[in-house]
Amino acid sequence: MQHFQEIEHTADWAFRARGRGLAQLFANAARGMFELQGSAGRAGNKIAREVAVGGVDRETLLVNWLNELLYLQETQQETYNCFEILEISDTNLRALVHGRPHRPEGKLIKAVTFHGLEVRQSGDGWEATIVVDV
C-alpha cells in the first residue's frame, strides 16, 4: 500500500494519504506532508517531542495534527520524519515525533486547509485527501 500520493491541484498542493488504521493514516499524512517539502527521510534523528491535539471530529483532528507539526517546524526550526501514534480516537491524538534540527529550504507549507478535506474508510483501511496552502 502506497502511504501517500501527490495529486493535481490548481493553486496549492494536495495529496492523498492512506493507512490500514487511523493511526497509520495520521502517521502517513504527516510523513507525506514533510516529503512534499523535501524534508522527510533524512537520517540523524536527534529530537523526540510528544504532541497532543484534539478536534471535534476526525477531519478537524487531522488538520490540527498536521498544523501543529508545521507550527513546531517553524518555531523550533526542526523537521520530522518518524511519527509514532501512541493514542488515537475520533477526537484526540497523542504521538511521539522524531526529527532533527533543520529548516527546509524551498517551498514550505504554510497551513493545512479544510478545503476538499475528506477522511473516509475504504476497503483497504483509511484514506484522506488533504490540501495544503503554500
C-alpha positions as MATLAB code, in Angstrom:
seq = 'MQHFQEIEHTADWAFRARGRGLAQLFANAARGMFELQGSAGRAGNKIAREVAVGGVDRETLLVNWLNELLYLQETQQETYNCFEILEISDTNLRALVHGRPHRPEGKLIKAVTFHGLEVRQSGDGWEATIVVDV';
ca = [
       0.000    0.000    0.000;
       1.395    3.389   -1.020;
       1.445    5.607    2.088;
       0.839    8.876    0.217;
       0.443   10.239   -3.302;
       0.572   13.828   -4.560;
      -2.499   14.803   -6.583;
      -3.144   17.666   -9.015;
      -4.448   20.921   -7.559;
      -4.754   24.253   -9.375;
      -3.303   26.638   -6.753;
      -1.971   24.761   -3.759;
      -0.560   21.307   -3.099;
      -2.802   18.340   -2.494;
      -2.088   14.762   -1.559;
      -3.829   11.584   -0.548;
      -2.678    9.577    2.475;
      -3.619    6.004    3.272;
      -3.336    3.635    6.195;
      -4.716    0.355    7.439;
      -5.977    2.084   10.589;
      -6.436    5.664   11.778;
      -3.028    5.670   13.492;
      -1.241    4.652   10.302;
      -3.295    7.142    8.260;
      -2.317   10.057   10.526;
       1.351    8.995   10.562;
       1.399    8.645    6.765;
      -0.312   12.032    6.322;
       2.428   13.656    8.422;
       5.150   11.802    6.528;
       3.614   12.817    3.198;
       3.409   16.460    4.237;
       7.101   16.565    5.150;
       8.056   14.654    1.992;
       6.230   17.245   -0.130;
       8.523   19.882    1.377;
      11.541   17.715    0.644;
      12.411   17.420    4.316;
      11.476   13.873    5.314;
      13.566   10.758    5.103;
      16.843   12.270    6.215;
      18.812   10.337    8.803;
      20.062   11.596   12.128;
      17.038   11.867   14.384;
      18.191   13.725   17.491;
      14.889   15.122   18.729;
      11.807   13.443   20.158;
       8.736   15.506   21.026;
       5.420   14.439   22.451;
       2.491   16.051   20.657;
      -1.146   16.038   21.783;
      -4.027   17.546   19.810;
      -7.802   17.396   19.832;
     -10.625   18.107   17.440;
     -14.387   17.852   17.223;
     -14.194   15.084   14.592;
     -11.653   13.083   12.545;
     -11.269   15.786    9.908;
     -10.595   18.539   12.438;
      -8.238   16.253   14.333;
      -6.228   15.592   11.163;
      -5.978   19.309   10.314;
      -4.997   20.175   13.904;
      -2.363   17.398   13.965;
      -0.704   18.476   10.742;
      -0.877   22.184   11.581;
       0.698   21.505   14.989;
       3.613   19.788   13.236;
       4.006   22.791   10.918;
       3.941   25.112   13.947;
       6.685   23.080   15.636;
       8.713   23.040   12.414;
       8.545   26.832   12.208;
       9.023   27.747   15.875;
      11.624   25.103   16.753;
      13.448   25.094   13.391;
      13.090   21.316   13.204;
      11.911   18.774   10.692;
      10.314   15.414   11.476;
      10.360   12.072    9.719;
       9.121    9.469   12.209;
       5.648    9.584   13.738;
       4.591    7.173   16.488;
       0.887    7.493   17.220;
       0.592    6.494   20.879;
      -3.165    7.050   21.285;
      -5.863    7.994   18.797;
      -9.651    8.333   18.782;
     -12.020   10.316   16.574;
     -11.315   13.454   18.650;
      -7.898   13.075   20.347;
      -4.379   12.123   19.369;
      -1.150   11.732   21.303;
       2.056   10.984   19.434;
       5.816   10.962   19.669;
       7.529   12.643   16.717;
      11.203   12.255   15.890;
      13.341   14.582   13.846;
      16.343   16.825   13.778;
      17.271   20.493   13.819;
      16.754   21.667   10.249;
      14.846   24.310    8.365;
      13.761   23.031    4.964;
      14.717   25.220    2.049;
      12.465   25.944   -0.862;
       8.695   25.978   -0.848;
       7.252   25.461    2.631;
       3.711   24.546    3.561;
       2.035   27.426    5.395;
      -1.050   25.568    6.628;
      -3.273   22.556    6.158;
      -6.737   23.578    4.994;
     -10.265   22.212    5.251;
     -10.733   22.780    1.504;
     -11.607   19.471   -0.124;
     -10.716   17.618    3.075;
     -12.062   14.112    3.267;
     -11.303   11.300    5.710;
     -13.035    8.045    4.846;
     -12.851    4.358    5.419;
     -12.076    2.344    2.301;
     -11.862   -1.358    1.549;
      -8.156   -1.429    2.494;
      -8.410    0.783    5.586;
      -8.495    4.574    5.724;
      -7.844    7.325    3.190;
      -7.622   11.117    3.448;
      -7.425   13.804    0.794;
      -5.559   16.865    2.083;
      -4.975   20.298    0.521;
      -2.204   22.490    1.912;
      -1.536   26.203    1.455;
       1.968   27.035    0.174;
];
